Amino acid sequence: MTIPVGKEVTSEAGIADSHVYFDTKEEAVAYCERKGIPYQVIEPKESAHRQVAYADNFAFRRGEPWTH
């Protein structure tokens, strides 16, 4: 079961109507360890977004020619 920090948590073990929210990763881990729930911590990845200008759509260095 994956428990995202700040997201709702449901269990397939019979308490599907329960929701648990955590403010920090440490709280979520401590909860899982207290209750004996197996868990896996997945850190969020940094986005690879680069800022581009509108003019880059018409630049000569584009990999593909601009079309409508």
C-alpha positions, 0 to 999 in steps of 0.5 A, spaced: 500 500 500 502 506 498 501 512 503 502 519 499 503 524 504 497 529 505 493 524 501 487 520 503 489 513 505 484 507 504 486 499 506 483 493 502 483 490 509 476 492 511 477 499 513 476 502 506 471 507 509 477 510 513 481 516 511 488 518 514 491 524 512 499 526 514 502 532 514 509 529 513 513 523 511 515 522 518 508 521 521 506 517 515 512 512 516 511 512 524 503 510 523 505 504 518 510 502 523 505 502 529 500 499 525 504 494 522 502 496 515 508 495 510 510 501 506 514 504 501 517 511 501 517 514 494 520 521 493 517 526 488 522 527 482 524 534 480 520 536 474 525 537 468 521 543 465 525 548 461 522 555 460 521 557 453 519 563 449 514 563 444 519 565 439 522 559 440 516 556 436 519 559 430 527 558 431 531 556 425 534 551 430 528 547 432 529 540 431 522 539 427 520 544 422 514 549 424 507 547 421 500 549 422 
